[in-house]
């Protein structure tokens, strides 16, 4: 049990019994859907029930806008708010997308440093609301939206909201070791479950995106429930009034959370959200 969990046990704060969220922030992959992008009927029903109970229900994900809208369609929502691209993009849909905030950064130095060590890596920069510009095609279903292939120098010539770097030639552990040794500065970065790296503007995370969105919606930080399972959910779970890790989450995320629910295979999100119905 983490220090945060022990403190909550003593104080009763954020324990899920007395806590009542005004806004629920939900990660997508590993929280709402499994590795095959399948959402269970039980998850779909409970998310609708939360929304119908008057609780603002926000998608908060590393996916770009098209990937968010895929999840929205999967749920069956027609209007709402979302945090995309690991916090660099916030938007509303009704059902058309209206961008609220987009934070961009200069990715050139970080991308060049990574490619010095992994010259064959795949690089994609996000075209907000559209898709990606790529140096080479990515494996099927790994990124969504429209794609245009360009050389790397064209990709990094202007500020962008997000960069994805993917290496098919390295294991996740090898990839992680290389990235950490690079000492990337001027960016915020997240390493996925595979040899996958998300580069974001420095200081930008799902937490910063949610903070911006909550300010617009008039929702206090203490009234936010956040649920996630990945490295890019750490700041969000720490920031939220109640942060809950999925059962399959890595240990650092579990340690940072207020509580841990079941895994994606056990519909862990259902277990957590049913507390508020």
Secondary structure, DSSP 4 states (H G I P E B T S, - for coil): --HHHHHHHHH-TT-SSS---SEEEE-SBTTTB-TTS---HHHHHHHHHHHHTT-EEEEE-SS-HHHHHHHHHHHT-SEEEEEEGGGTEEEEEESSEEEEEE--B--HHHHHHHHHH-TT-EEEEEETTTEEEESSPPPTTSS-SEEEE--HHHHTSS-BSEEEEE-TTS-HHHHHHHHHHHT--SEEEEE-SSSEEEEEETT-SHHHHHHHHHHHHT--GGGEEEEE-SGGGHHHHHHSSEEEE-TTS-HHHHHHSSEE---GGGTHHHHHHGGG-
